[in-house]
Amino acid sequence: MRNLSVTEFYRNPSEQVWLEHGYRLFAEEGPQALKVERMAEAVSISKS
């Protein structure tokens, strides 16, 4: 299996933003910070 590039890994740019924000919240505040509503509002992306 070949390694995927960053652009191939994410299906769309908003997915990358969502994941990066989630990693940042997890690092700064722990797993309890990973609330869908909070993350969606922070990155201005729909929950669905």
Secondary structure, DSSP 8 states (H G I E B T S, - for coil): -----HHHHSSSHHHHHHHHHHHHHHHHH-GGG--HHHHHHHHT----
